[in-house]
Amino acid sequence: MIILAHRQILKNKEVISMIKLLKTYRLIIFMIFISSQLYGFYGDGGGRSFIDFLMDMNQFRGRTDQVGVLLGPSNYRFTVGFSGRTSGIILDNWTNDYKTTPKLTVYLRPGITVGFGMKTANFNFGLGYQFRYLHKDYQVHTPMFTFTALDNTLRFNLPIAIGVGSGNAKNTWLVSTGIETRYYPKTILDQIRLYIFYGYARISYAKYGFKEENLQIDENAKNVYKAMSSVGFDLRLYFKIDKESRKQLERGKNLPFSIEPYFRFLYNCALRTLENQGGRHIRYGGNNYDINAYGFDATSLGVTYASVDKFAGGYISSFPQIPNPQGQNNITDIYRIGLAFPVGFRVQCEYYGLYLEPSLSLTMIDGKNISISGTSKRGPFFTLGWCVYAEVYLTPIPELELYIELQTGGATRLGGALDPAYADGTALIFNTAAGITYYF
């Protein structure tokens, strides 16, 4: 009996030790989950988020702007999913594209992304492809290549977005890329990120011709086009300071948290524009600092940068809108400089994680021949403002996670809401995203 009781005590101790080990393992897994989050299911509109593809665990994810699955054994990774700010719509037919026939056009709204990766002892690599059907006359194909090395402390991602026009946008094509490199020194300088941007657009308008001495233009002519391009870079330096809270956990240990300030410097500029009018070449200063294959409008044959950039951590405000009474602005050789000074506060434990980031940002837009309603202007436009960004993770069990993303502010004139010519008092811009992740 004594021997049996002794064995039972040992067995109970083993069970208790196993439970403690599982709790520790559970916390470690959760911390890995927190550090591996990314925007878009391996496709943020340009494929830039594909860089974390090789580090993520098997999962199903459904969020505001993404749904997809990542699976495979330890050395091989496979993914397929949808991504895009479409309010969850995959297919719809709410338009006939101004045709005289009663038949409605069916549109595939999000981008479709597939990817494959392989991991070895010293080097990991992945290949991906994203397709986006933006218009019946314009679609975008984005092949992607990513790799990691040096125990995942060096990461590289190369997406190349290729937009191809047809119909009214015949002989039109665009190419853009956002090359991303990350290095994790694992010191007080926690990580370095560098993005290199380049965009080129060759837009044919032969189908519409141009009015000059009643010249007749063949709508299939390939020497009637406008060629625009832009370049830029985005440098981010992340620092990390580990701290301990006054709150105590089990066995007298204090809850750890970290302070993570970082610096962001962004520069974009337009290059010279070439206009080919049937062999007659005209060059002038460009007026778009962000040529992107996803920004082409097949209806107007124009390339636009969004008037409001997507909210996210380290936010850089968009092009400052000019109050309506002053009319529209015109800038040639345009460029943008953005500075952001965010400070992140991160805390995480077994059942939840929280990241808070107040940020101060400054954006300046300048160039040549600046005019407002025909009146010349000197000096740059600028926007100085603040925003507060937050991420909340709830994990009642290791396999299930609820994610909530919040932001207020934004240092931008969104839809006239912050236009001092029309708004009184204080106006706030609120942005949110949410979703679930199931790990298996």
C-alpha positions in Angstrom: 0.0 0.0 0.0 2.8 2.4 0.9 4.5 1.6 -2.5 1.2 2.3 -4.3 0.6 5.5 -2.5 4.2 6.6 -3.2 3.6 5.8 -6.9 0.4 7.8 -6.9 2.2 10.8 -5.4 4.8 10.6 -8.1 2.1 10.3 -10.7 0.3 13.4 -9.3 3.6 15.4 -9.3 4.2 14.4 -13.0 0.7 15.6 -13.9 1.2 18.9 -12.1 4.6 19.3 -13.8 3.0 18.5 -17.2 0.2 21.1 -16.5 2.9 23.7 -15.7 4.8 22.8 -18.8 1.7 23.1 -21.0 1.0 26.5 -19.5 4.5 27.7 -20.3 4.4 26.2 -23.8 1.0 27.8 -24.3 2.4 31.2 -23.4 5.4 30.7 -25.7 3.1 29.8 -28.6 0.9 32.8 -27.9 3.9 35.1 -28.0 4.9 33.6 -31.3 1.4 34.3 -32.6 1.6 37.9 -31.5 4.9 38.5 -33.3 3.8 36.9 -36.6 0.7 39.0 -37.4 0.5 40.6 -40.8 -2.0 42.6 -42.8 -3.8 40.9 -45.6 -3.8 37.1 -46.1 -0.4 37.3 -48.0 -1.7 40.1 -50.2 -2.2 43.7 -49.1 -3.1 44.9 -52.6 0.5 44.7 -53.7 1.7 41.5 -52.1 4.0 43.2 -49.6 2.8 41.3 -46.6 4.0 38.0 -48.1 7.2 38.4 -46.2 5.9 36.6 -43.1 4.5 33.7 -45.0 7.3 31.3 -44.0 7.2 32.0 -40.3 3.4 31.6 -39.7 1.9 28.4 -38.2 -1.0 26.3 -39.8 -4.1 28.4 -39.5 -7.5 29.5 -40.9 -8.0 33.3 -40.7 -11.0 35.4 -41.4 -10.9 39.2 -40.9 -12.5 42.3 -42.2 -10.4 42.3 -45.4 -9.1 38.7 -45.7 -10.0 35.1 -45.5 -7.7 32.1 -46.2 -5.9 29.1 -45.0 -2.2 28.3 -44.4 -1.2 24.6 -44.0 1.5 22.1 -44.6 4.2 20.0 -42.8 7.1 21.7 -41.0 9.3 22.0 -44.1 6.6 22.9 -46.7 4.0 25.7 -46.6 0.9 26.1 -48.8 -1.6 29.0 -48.7 -4.7 30.1 -50.6 -7.0 33.0 -49.7 -8.9 36.2 -50.7 -7.8 39.7 -49.7 -9.1 43.2 -50.4 -11.2 46.0 -48.8 -14.5 44.7 -50.3 -16.6 44.5 -47.1 -16.5 40.7 -47.4 -17.9 40.6 -50.9 -16.5 38.0 -53.2 -18.8 38.2 -56.2 -21.5 40.6 -57.2 -23.3 42.0 -60.2 -24.5 45.5 -59.3 -23.5 47.1 -62.6 -23.9 46.7 -66.3 -20.9 48.9 -67.0 -23.1 51.5 -68.8 -24.0 49.0 -71.5 -27.3 49.2 -73.4 -28.0 45.5 -72.9 -29.9 44.5 -69.7 -27.3 41.9 -68.8 -25.4 42.7 -65.6 -21.6 42.2 -65.2 -20.4 39.8 -62.6 -17.3 41.1 -60.7 -14.8 39.2 -58.6 -14.1 41.9 -56.0 -11.2 40.6 -53.8 -7.7 39.4 -54.9 -7.0 35.7 -55.0 -3.7 34.6 -53.6 -1.9 31.3 -53.7 1.6 30.5 -52.3 4.1 27.7 -51.8 7.2 27.7 -49.5 10.0 25.4 -48.6 12.2 25.6 -45.4 15.7 24.2 -45.1 18.3 24.3 -42.3 19.9 27.6 -43.5 17.6 29.1 -46.1 13.8 29.4 -46.6 12.0 30.6 -49.7 8.5 31.1 -51.0 6.7 31.8 -54.2 3.3 33.4 -54.5 0.8 34.8 -57.0 -2.1 37.2 -56.6 -4.8 38.0 -59.2 -7.1 41.0 -58.9 -10.0 41.7 -61.3 -10.4 45.4 -61.0 -12.4 46.1 -64.2 -13.6 44.3 -67.3 -10.9 46.2 -69.2 -8.1 45.9 -66.5 -6.7 43.2 -64.3 -3.6 42.9 -62.2 -1.2 39.9 -61.8 1.3 39.9 -59.0 4.0 37.2 -58.7 5.9 37.3 -55.5 9.2 35.9 -54.2 10.3 35.8 -50.6 13.2 34.3 -48.6 14.6 34.3 -45.1 18.1 33.5 -43.9 20.4 33.8 -40.8 17.8 32.0 -38.6 15.0 34.2 -40.0 16.8 37.5 -38.8 17.1 38.5 -42.5 13.9 38.6 -44.6 13.3 39.7 -48.1 10.2 40.1 -50.2 9.8 41.0 -53.9 6.3 41.5 -55.3 5.9 42.7 -59.0 2.4 43.9 -59.8 1.7 43.9 -63.6 -1.5 45.5 -64.7 -2.8 44.7 -68.2 -5.5 46.7 -70.1 -7.9 45.7 -72.8 -11.0 47.1 -74.5 -11.1 50.8 -73.7 -7.7 50.4 -72.1 -6.1 48.5 -74.9 -2.3 48.7 -75.2 -2.1 50.0 -71.6 0.1 48.4 -69.0 1.5 49.2 -65.6 4.3 47.8 -63.4 4.9 48.5 -59.8 6.8 47.0 -56.9 7.4 47.4 -53.2 10.6 45.6 -52.4 10.9 45.0 -48.6 13.9 44.0 -46.6 13.9 43.4 -42.8 16.8 42.7 -40.5 16.5 41.9 -36.8 19.7 42.7 -34.9 18.0 41.6 -31.6 19.6 44.4 -29.6 18.0 47.6 -28.4 17.7 48.3 -32.1 15.1 45.5 -32.5 14.6 45.6 -36.3 15.3 47.6 -39.5 12.9 47.8 -42.4 13.5 49.2 -45.8 11.0 49.5 -48.6 11.9 50.5 -52.1 9.1 51.6 -54.4 9.0 52.0 -58.2 6.1 52.4 -60.5 5.7 52.8 -64.3 2.5 53.4 -66.3 2.2 53.4 -70.1 -1.3 54.5 -70.9 -2.6 54.4 -74.4 -5.3 56.9 -75.4 -5.2 56.2 -79.2 -8.8 54.9 -78.9 -9.9 58.4 -77.9 -7.4 60.3 -80.1 -6.4 63.9 -79.5 -7.6 67.1 -81.1 -4.8 68.7 -83.1 -5.3 69.9 -86.7 -8.1 67.4 -87.1 -5.6 64.6 -87.1 -7.1 61.1 -87.4 -5.6 58.5 -85.1 -5.8 54.7 -85.5 -7.3 53.4 -82.3 -4.9 50.5 -82.4 -1.8 52.7 -82.8 0.9 51.9 -80.3 2.7 55.2 -80.6 0.0 57.3 -78.9 0.5 57.0 -75.2 1.5 58.7 -71.9 4.4 57.2 -69.9 4.6 58.1 -66.2 6.9 56.8 -63.4 7.7 57.3 -59.8 10.2 56.1 -57.2 10.4 56.2 -53.4 11.6 54.5 -50.2 10.4 54.0 -46.7 12.9 53.5 -43.9 11.8 52.4 -40.4 14.1 51.9 -37.3 12.5 50.0 -34.5 13.8 50.0 -30.9 12.7 47.8 -28.0 13.0 48.3 -24.3 11.9 45.5 -22.0 10.3 46.4 -18.7 8.4 44.8 -15.8 5.1 45.9 -14.5 4.2 46.4 -10.9 1.5 43.7 -11.4 2.7 40.3 -10.1 2.1 36.9 -11.7 2.3 33.5 -10.0 5.3 32.9 -7.8 6.0 36.6 -7.3 7.1 37.3 -10.9 6.2 40.7 -12.4 4.2 40.9 -15.7 6.7 41.9 -18.5 5.9 44.5 -21.1 7.9 46.4 -23.6 8.2 50.0 -24.9 8.8 50.0 -28.7 9.5 53.5 -30.2 10.4 53.7 -33.8 11.2 56.3 -36.5 9.7 56.3 -40.0 11.0 58.3 -42.9 9.1 58.2 -46.2 10.0 59.8 -49.6 8.2 59.5 -52.9 8.6 61.6 -56.0 7.3 61.7 -59.6 9.7 61.3 -62.5 9.4 63.1 -65.8 6.4 62.2 -67.9 6.7 61.4 -71.6 3.8 61.9 -73.9 4.0 60.3 -77.4 1.6 61.9 -79.8 2.1 59.7 -82.8 5.9 60.2 -83.0 5.9 63.7 -81.5 7.5 63.4 -78.0 6.6 65.9 -75.2 8.3 65.7 -71.8 7.2 67.5 -68.7 7.2 67.2 -64.9 5.3 64.3 -63.4 2.3 64.9 -61.1 2.0 61.5 -59.4 4.5 60.4 -56.8 2.9 57.0 -56.3 2.4 55.1 -59.6 0.8 51.7 -58.6 -0.6 49.0 -60.8 -3.6 48.8 -58.4 -4.3 52.5 -58.7 -5.3 52.6 -62.4 -8.8 53.6 -63.4 -9.8 51.9 -66.6 -12.7 54.3 -67.0 -10.9 57.6 -66.9 -7.5 56.2 -68.0 -5.8 57.8 -65.0 -3.6 56.6 -62.2 -4.6 57.9 -58.8 -3.1 57.7 -55.4 -5.7 57.2 -52.7 -6.8 60.5 -51.2 -6.6 58.7 -47.8 -3.9 56.1 -47.2 -4.9 53.0 -45.2 -4.7 53.4 -41.5 -2.0 51.4 -39.8 0.7 51.7 -37.3 3.3 54.4 -38.0 0.7 56.2 -40.1 1.9 58.8 -42.7 -0.9 61.1 -43.7 -2.0 61.3 -47.3 -2.1 64.2 -49.8 -3.6 67.2 -47.9 -6.8 68.1 -49.6 -7.3 71.8 -50.4 -10.5 73.3 -49.0 -13.1 73.5 -51.7 -13.4 77.3 -51.9 -9.8 77.4 -53.1 -10.3 74.9 -55.9 -8.0 72.2 -57.0 -4.2 72.3 -56.9 -1.7 71.5 -59.7 1.9 70.5 -58.9 4.5 69.3 -61.4 7.7 67.4 -60.3 5.7 66.6 -57.2 7.3 64.8 -54.2 6.2 63.8 -50.7 8.2 63.7 -47.5 6.7 61.9 -44.5 8.0 61.7 -40.9 6.4 59.6 -38.1 7.4 59.3 -34.5 5.3 56.4 -33.0 5.9 54.9 -29.5 4.5 51.4 -29.1 3.5 49.8 -25.7 3.1 46.0 -25.8 1.9 43.6 -23.1 1.0 40.0 -23.6 0.2 37.1 -21.4 -1.5 33.7 -21.7 -5.0 34.9 -22.6 -4.6 38.3 -24.2 -2.2 40.7 -25.9 -2.4 44.5 -26.2 -0.5 46.9 -28.4 -1.0 50.7 -28.1 0.8 53.2 -30.3 0.4 57.0 -30.1 2.1 58.7 -33.0 3.0 62.2 -34.3 3.4 62.5 -38.0 4.4 65.3 -40.5 3.7 65.2 -44.2 5.0 67.7 -46.7 4.0 67.9 -50.4 6.1 70.1 -52.7 7.2 70.5 -56.3 7.3 73.0 -59.1 4.7 75.3 -60.7 2.3 75.0 -57.7 -0.9 76.8 -58.4 -4.4 77.0 -56.8 -7.2 78.0 -59.2 -4.6 79.5 -61.5 -2.8 81.5 -58.7 0.8 80.6 -58.1 1.8 79.4 -54.6 5.1 79.3 -52.8 6.2 76.7 -50.3 5.0 73.2 -49.6 1.6 72.0 -48.4 1.9 70.2 -45.0 -0.1 68.3 -42.5 1.1 67.9 -38.9 -1.1 65.7 -36.7 -1.5 62.7 -34.4 -3.2 59.3 -34.3 -3.6 56.5 -31.7 -3.4 53.0 -33.0 -4.2 49.8 -31.1 -4.3 46.0 -31.5 -6.1 43.7 -29.1 -5.7 39.9 -29.1 -7.9 37.5 -27.1 -6.9 33.8 -26.9 -9.2 31.9 -24.5 -7.5 28.7 -25.8 -4.2 28.4 -27.8 -6.1 27.3 -30.9 -8.5 30.3 -31.1 -7.8 34.0 -31.4 -10.0 37.1 -31.6 -8.2 40.1 -33.2 -9.4 43.7 -33.0 -7.7 46.7 -34.6 -8.6 50.3 -33.7 -7.4 53.8 -34.7 -8.5 57.3 -34.0 -7.1 60.5 -35.5 -5.0 60.2 -38.7 -3.8 63.7 -39.5 -5.7 63.9 -42.7 -8.7 65.7 -44.1 -10.9 62.7 -44.7 -14.0 63.4 -46.7 -14.0 67.1 -45.6 -14.6 65.9 -42.0 -11.5 67.9 -40.8 -11.9 70.7 -43.3 -11.7 73.9 -41.2 -13.7 75.8 -43.8 -16.8 73.6 -43.0 -16.3 71.9 -39.6 -16.6 73.4 -36.2 -15.4 71.8 -33.0 -13.4 68.6 -32.9 -13.8 65.8 -35.4 -12.3 62.4 -35.0 -11.7 59.7 -37.7 -12.4 56.2 -36.4 -11.1 53.1 -38.2 -11.4 49.4 -37.1 -10.8 45.9 -38.3 -11.6 42.6 -36.6 -11.5 38.9 -37.2 -10.7 35.4 -35.9 -7.8 33.0 -36.4 -8.0 29.2 -35.8 -4.6 27.5 -35.3 -4.3 23.8 -36.0 
